[in-house]
């Protein structure tokens, strides 16, 4: 079976490294090149030590990238849009992991990112890259955007309630999101310095987080508010959404909504058990996997629901969804290369 040649621009970061890890074991794709501005000539495993013995690929410069079938762009925010005309000449299909093409409304982009878009004519050509929302569009797409990890956890937590029209949208939806340190990327800072980071429970975006724009766009909500807190964890996101439902809603309606939304989803699991220590979604056991675990509780006396979603921010929140997008756009089995279930204990 011939494999598609696939390359990565910006492969020295955590998300780019995860894309490389997945592709090196993918049955239908061949990792051809990986670029880095700061590690040219070094082996991938010098930066991503888990890849030692798996590849002899060395980082090249972005200008040395050859034509390929699919190009993954894992560049810092704002960089893809500046050269998208060039990248489109390299490959007929592109998956961009950055935030550059997630928001389709140019005014919304300017609101959340504080500047005008550099490639406004390209925005409408990208499909938002969450398969649970846009699977059919992705199958015929040439350009797919990445997803925000916090937005992904929030969207998957709330999607069943939105689709079933159960939310009381006259009341605010508060989403408390706890994240691991890898969400900050691999560039060191005072905040990531071990004495400052270890043991911390640090809220760093109490209001106005950029991923709110993705939730508003994808779920059609205008009353959702995200707060982000970094905790003692490397990988993972846990979104806890506090919301109110319409009067007369019963718990059976929630079960119907969640099962209806996710019964055919290969990477979403409903976690709602009455006993044991894993009664609710927990990101720890999802490390390295593309699964999203979703759960809920409901207080009928107050119509208050708590919906939870746990993911690995570098997988379902970035690289995993990106490869899942590639599988869909190339006509592969959606789960190929993404079957790893996570580890326990870890």
N, C-alpha and C positions, 0 to 999 in steps of 0.2 A: 504494500500500500504506500503510495507516494504521500509524503508529508508536506504540509504547507510551510514555507519559510516565513518565520515570524521574528521580528526584531523589537528591541526595547530602546527607546531614547530616554535617558535619565534613569539608569539602572543601579545607581549606587545608594539610593535611598531605601527605606524599609519597604515601601509599596513596590518599587521596581524590583527589589530583591525577591519579594514574594511572587511576583509575576514570573520571574526567572525560575524560581524553585518549582512552580507548578508546570511550566512549559517543558522543563527538562524531563518530566515524566509523562507528558501528554502523549497519548497514542497517535494523534493526528497532526501534531505540530512539531516543527524542528526549530529550535532556537538558533538563529543565525548570527545576530550581532547584538551587543549591548553597549550603550554609550555612557560616558561620564566625562565631564569637563576636568575633574580634579584627580581622576585615577587612570588616565590614559596609559595603556601598556601593562597595567596590573591585571592579574587574574581575578575573575569574579570572586573566587573563594578567599582572596585577601581581604575583601570587604564583607562578603557574606560567607563566613567560615563553615556554615552548614552545607555549603555546596562543594566542599573539598572532596575530590574523587568523583564528582558527578559531571564536571565539565573542565575543559582546558581553554574556554573562551576568555579572551582578554578584552578589557574595555577599549573602545575606540572613541574618537571624537564624533560629535554629531555630524560634522561635515563629511565623515567617512562612511556614513550609513549607505548601504546599497539598496536597490529596489527589492521589495519583499511583498508577500501576499497580505500580511496584516502587520500594522505598526502600532505598538503600544507606546503612548506618550506619558511618562511619569515625571514631568517637569514641575518645578515650583509654580505656584499660582501666578498667572499673568504672562508666562513665557510661551505657552502653546499658541495663544491667539496672535502673538506677534509674528509667528512664522507658519501659520496654518496653511497658507498658499504653497509654501515649500514642502511641508510634510505630505500634502495631498499628492505631490508628484512622486513621492517615494513608494506609496502603497495605495491600492484601491480601497482598502478598508482600514479605518483608524479607530482605536479605542483610546480616549484621552482620560487619564485618571484625575486630572486637575479639576478645579472648579470653573474653568474658563467657559465651558459651554453647557453648564447645568441649567442655568436660568434662561428661559426663552423670552422673557420680557426685559427689554433693554433698560427700562426705568427701574425695574426691580434689581437688575444687576448693579446699576449705579448706586441704588440705595444701600445694598448690602455690602458692596465692595469699594464704595467711595470713589469711583472713577468711571469714565466712559469706556465702553468696550472698544478694543482695538480692531476687531473683525466682525462688525455687526451683521454683515451679509452672510456670515457663516453660521450664525446662531441657530437659525431655523433648520439647518441641515443636520443637526445633531439630535439623536433620540436620547432621552434621559435613560441612564443605564441600569435601572432596577427591573429585572425580568418579571417580578411579581406584578408590576404595573404596566409594562410595555412589551411583553413578550412577542406579540404578533408584529408590532412595528419593527422590533429588533431583527426579526428574521429577514427582512428585506432592506435593512439599513446599511449604509456604507460608513456612516460616522456615528459613533456612540460616545456619550459623555460618561465620565465616572460618576460616582455617587458620594455624597458626604456621609461619613460613618455615623455621625450623630443623627443626621436626617434619616438614614436607612433604618436605624433602630426605632426612631420615632414613627416613621411611616408604617413600618410593619406592625408596631404596637397598635396603632390607631386605625389601620386600613379596614379591618373587619367591622368596626363600629361605624365608620363612614359609609361603607358599601351597604350596610344593613339599615342605614338612616336612623341609628339609635341615639346619636349624640344630641344633647340639648345645646345647640350652638349659640344660645343667648348667654351662656355662662363660659368663663374662661377655662381653657385646658392648660394645665400646668404640667410640664414635663421636666422632671429632675433626672439629669443624665450624669452617671458616674463613669469616668474614663481612665484608661491606663496611660502610662508615661509615653508609650510609643506614638500616641496621637500627636505629640509635639514634634515628631520627626527625629532625625539623627544628628541635627546640628546642636552642639552643646551650648548651654547658656547657664547663667546663675541659677535659674529656676530648676534646671535639670541636674545641677551639681548635687552629688549624693547627700552631703550633710543638710542641704536645703530640701531635697525631694523626699528622702527616706522618711517613712512614717507620716507623711503629710496627708491631710484631707483639705485640699485647697480649691476653693471656688475661684475660677479664673474668668468666667463669663456668666455673670449672674443675669444679665439682660442683653438683648440685642445680638445673640449669636447668629453668624452668617447662615448657618444651615437652616434657620427658620424659614428663609426664602424658599428652600426646596420643599419643605413641608407644606407651606402655603400653596405653592404651585401644584404639587402632586396630589394633595388631598382636598384642595379647594377651601382650606380653612383660613380664617382671618383672626381667630381668637385663640391661637396656640402660642405659648410662651415657653422658651427653653432656658434652662439654667444648667451650666456645666461645672462639674466638680471633679478634680483629679484626685485619685486615691492610690493606695499602695498596691499597684498592679501594673504589669508591663503591657500586656495585650488585653483588650476587651472594652466593651461598652455595655452598660445596663441602663436602658431608658425606662423610667417609671412614670407613666402618664396618669395624672389625676384628672378625672373628668366627671361630668354629670350627664345622665341619660334621660330620655323623655319619660314622663310619668307613665306608669303602667307597664314598664319594661320588667321582664322576669329573667331569672338566670338562664332559663332554657333558651331565651332569645339570644343571649350572648353565646351560648354553646352553638346554637344554629349559625350565628354570624361567623364565629371563628372557624368552625368546621367547614362552612361553605366557602370561606375565603382561602383556606389552606389545605383542603383535603387532597388536592392534586399537585401541590407544590413540592418539588423534590428536596428543597433545602429549608423548608419551614416546618418546625415541629411544635405542636401544642404541648406545653408542660404545665399541668395543673393536677397535682397529686394531693391526696389527703394525709399522707404520712411519708416519713423519710426526710433526709436532709436536702434533697433536690426537688422540693415541692413546687418551686418556682424557677423560672429561667435564671441561669447563672453563667456568666461569661468564662469563668475559669476552665470549665470542661470543654469549651469550644475552641480553645487555642489551636490554631493551625487549620481549622475546619471552615467550610463555607456555609455551615448551618446557622440558622437564626431560630432561637427558641423563644416562643411567645406564650404568655400566660395571662391570667386575669383573676380578679376577685370583684364581687359586686355586693353592695349593701342595698337591698331593696327598700329598706325603710327610709333611706335618704336619696335614693337614685344615684348614689356615688359609685363609680367604677374606678378600679386601678388596673391598668393594662401595662404589662411588662414585656420587654424584648431584650434579649441578650445576643450579642454577636462578637466575633473577633473583628476589631476595627480594621486590621490589615488584610482580612480575608473578605468576609461578606460586606465589610465596609469599604473595600478598596480592590485589592488584587483578585480576590475570588469572584466578585461580581463582574470584574473586567473580563476574566477568562470565560465566565459563564456567558457574557455578552458575545465574546468571540465565537463560542460554540454555536450560539443561536444564529449569528449572522453568516456563519460558514456552513450551516446545515449539519453540524455535528450533533451527536447526542448531547443534550444539555449538561449532563452530569460528568462528561468525560474529563479526566484529570482532576476532578474535585471530590472524589469519593471519600477522602480521609475523614474519619468521624471525630477527631479530637482524641485527647488522652485522659485517662483516669486511673490512678490519682496523678496529680501534677502539682 
